[in-house]
Amino acid sequence: MRSSLRKILITSTLLFAVLFSYSQDKGDFRLNVGGSVLTVRDKIFYSPGIDGEYFLSDKWALNYSLGYGQSNEGDIAFHFPLAWLAVPFACDPEAIIFCAMVPEGVSYHFYPKENLEVSPFINALQAQCILGEEEMLNVNWGAGVKVYYIPVERVSVCFQYGLSMPYIRPEAFFNAGVSIGVLF
């Protein structure tokens, strides 16, 4: 009985969010600048970064992220879309532009209140490089949620929580961050 009630409640909530939400316009681009904390094994990295979202429709967006981090032990890490690894092998400017355009993942946006936006995301094409590690390059997938507070039109404060997991090892890296965004 409780399981059925829980399923009805979850389904109703998701249906309500989809039917009664409003969003950005197709072609808009949101640029966020902020900082995050990332755990990798026994290390904590503090990372400033830039996130971008290109809106394909009123609810769906492509995700991009660049970050640089330093651990409490002095280790250096970089985060970038996986396709950027192909840039050194690109033979012409069009190939370089194509590599730069391939996103990390996608996000869905809905608006439960006027100044609040919730955006679950799945990023299947993440890359992370930790200098000095035996397994220096990690190809990851990740999932999480971003919660945006929109104090004025086209400006937002974002709180992000997520997990990233390497494809080749059973590990999970927690990340959380805060950023300020502008919608173009």
C-alpha positions as CSV (number, residue, x, y, z in Angstrom):
1,M,0.0,0.0,0.0
2,R,2.7,2.5,1.0
3,S,4.7,1.6,-2.1
4,S,1.7,2.3,-4.4
5,L,1.0,5.6,-2.7
6,R,4.7,6.6,-3.0
7,K,4.6,5.8,-6.8
8,I,1.4,7.9,-7.3
9,L,3.0,10.8,-5.4
10,I,6.2,10.7,-7.4
11,T,4.4,10.4,-10.7
12,S,2.0,13.2,-9.8
13,T,4.9,15.5,-8.8
14,L,6.8,14.8,-12.0
15,L,3.6,15.3,-14.1
16,F,2.8,18.6,-12.3
17,A,6.4,19.8,-12.9
18,V,6.3,19.1,-16.6
19,L,2.8,20.5,-17.3
20,F,3.0,23.7,-15.2
21,S,6.6,24.9,-15.8
22,Y,8.0,27.8,-17.8
23,S,11.5,28.2,-19.0
24,Q,14.2,30.0,-21.0
25,D,13.9,30.4,-24.8
26,K,15.5,28.2,-27.4
27,G,18.9,29.4,-28.3
28,D,19.6,31.1,-24.9
29,F,23.0,30.5,-23.3
30,R,23.6,30.6,-19.6
31,L,27.2,31.2,-18.3
32,N,27.9,30.4,-14.7
33,V,31.1,31.4,-12.8
34,G,31.8,30.0,-9.4
35,G,33.5,27.5,-7.2
36,S,33.1,23.9,-6.1
37,V,34.4,21.2,-3.9
38,L,35.2,17.8,-5.3
39,T,36.3,14.6,-3.5
40,V,38.6,12.2,-5.3
41,R,39.5,9.2,-3.2
42,D,41.0,10.6,0.0
43,K,41.6,14.1,-1.4
44,I,39.4,17.2,-1.4
45,F,39.8,19.6,-4.4
46,Y,38.8,23.3,-4.3
47,S,37.9,24.3,-7.8
48,P,37.0,27.6,-9.5
49,G,35.2,27.0,-12.8
50,I,32.9,28.0,-15.6
51,D,29.7,26.2,-16.6
52,G,27.7,26.8,-19.7
53,E,24.2,25.7,-20.8
54,Y,23.0,26.1,-24.3
55,F,19.2,25.7,-24.5
56,L,17.9,23.5,-27.3
57,S,14.3,24.1,-26.4
58,D,12.3,25.7,-23.6
59,K,13.3,22.9,-21.2
60,W,16.3,21.0,-22.5
61,A,19.9,22.2,-22.5
62,L,23.4,21.0,-23.4
63,N,26.0,21.2,-20.6
64,Y,29.6,22.4,-20.7
65,S,32.0,22.7,-17.8
66,L,35.6,23.8,-17.3
67,G,37.4,23.7,-14.0
68,Y,40.8,23.9,-12.4
69,G,41.3,22.6,-8.9
70,Q,43.9,22.2,-6.2
71,S,43.7,19.7,-3.4
72,N,44.5,20.3,0.3
73,E,47.7,18.4,-0.4
74,G,48.7,20.6,-3.4
75,D,47.6,18.2,-6.2
76,I,46.3,19.9,-9.4
77,A,43.2,18.8,-11.3
78,F,41.5,19.9,-14.5
79,H,37.9,19.2,-15.6
80,F,36.7,19.5,-19.2
81,P,34.3,18.0,-21.8
82,L,35.7,14.7,-23.1
83,A,35.7,15.7,-26.7
84,W,38.3,18.3,-26.0
85,L,40.9,15.5,-25.8
86,A,40.5,15.2,-29.6
87,V,41.5,18.8,-30.3
88,P,45.3,18.2,-30.6
89,F,44.5,15.6,-33.3
90,A,42.1,17.8,-35.2
91,C,43.5,18.6,-38.7
92,D,41.5,21.7,-39.5
93,P,39.7,24.6,-37.8
94,E,36.2,23.0,-38.4
95,A,37.3,19.9,-36.6
96,I,38.5,22.0,-33.6
97,I,35.2,23.9,-33.5
98,F,33.3,20.6,-33.7
99,C,35.3,19.2,-30.7
100,A,34.6,22.3,-28.7
101,M,30.9,22.1,-29.4
102,V,30.4,18.5,-28.2
103,P,28.8,18.8,-24.7
104,E,29.4,16.9,-21.5
105,G,25.7,16.1,-21.2
106,V,22.1,17.3,-21.0
107,S,19.9,18.9,-18.4
108,Y,16.1,19.3,-18.0
109,H,14.7,22.5,-16.5
110,F,11.5,23.1,-14.6
111,Y,10.2,25.9,-12.4
112,P,8.3,25.0,-9.3
113,K,8.1,28.7,-8.2
114,E,8.5,32.1,-9.9
115,N,12.1,32.7,-8.9
116,L,13.2,29.0,-8.5
117,E,14.5,26.7,-11.2
118,V,15.4,23.0,-10.7
119,S,17.6,21.2,-13.3
120,P,18.5,17.5,-13.0
121,F,21.4,16.6,-15.3
122,I,23.3,13.7,-16.7
123,N,26.8,14.2,-18.1
124,A,28.1,11.1,-19.9
125,L,31.2,12.7,-21.5
126,Q,33.3,14.2,-18.7
127,A,37.0,14.2,-18.5
128,Q,39.2,14.8,-15.4
129,C,42.9,15.0,-15.3
130,I,44.7,14.8,-11.9
131,L,48.4,15.6,-12.3
132,G,50.8,13.2,-10.5
133,E,48.2,10.4,-10.1
134,E,48.9,6.9,-11.4
135,E,45.5,7.0,-13.1
136,M,45.9,10.6,-14.3
137,L,43.0,10.8,-16.8
138,N,39.5,9.8,-15.7
139,V,36.8,9.5,-18.2
140,N,33.6,9.9,-16.1
141,W,29.9,10.1,-16.3
142,G,28.0,12.1,-13.7
143,A,24.5,13.0,-12.5
144,G,23.1,15.5,-10.2
145,V,20.9,18.5,-9.7
146,K,21.2,22.2,-10.0
147,V,18.9,24.5,-8.1
148,Y,18.8,28.1,-9.4
149,Y,17.5,31.1,-7.4
150,I,16.7,33.9,-9.8
151,P,16.7,37.3,-7.9
152,V,16.4,39.4,-11.1
153,E,15.6,38.5,-14.7
154,R,18.5,36.8,-16.5
155,V,20.7,36.6,-13.4
156,S,20.8,33.5,-11.1
157,V,22.6,32.0,-8.2
158,C,23.1,28.2,-8.6
159,F,23.6,25.5,-6.0
160,Q,24.9,22.3,-7.6
161,Y,25.2,18.8,-6.2
162,G,26.3,15.7,-8.0
163,L,28.3,12.5,-8.3
164,S,30.8,11.6,-11.0
165,M,31.9,8.0,-11.6
166,P,34.8,6.7,-13.8
167,Y,33.7,4.3,-16.4
168,I,36.6,1.8,-15.6
169,R,36.5,1.8,-11.8
170,P,33.8,1.4,-9.2
171,E,34.3,4.8,-7.5
172,A,32.2,7.8,-6.9
173,F,33.4,11.4,-6.6
174,F,31.1,13.8,-4.8
175,N,30.9,17.4,-5.9
176,A,29.1,20.5,-4.7
177,G,29.3,24.1,-5.7
178,V,27.9,27.6,-5.9
179,S,28.0,29.9,-8.9
180,I,26.5,33.1,-10.3
181,G,25.0,32.9,-13.8
182,V,23.9,35.3,-16.5
183,L,21.5,34.3,-19.3
184,F,22.3,35.6,-22.8
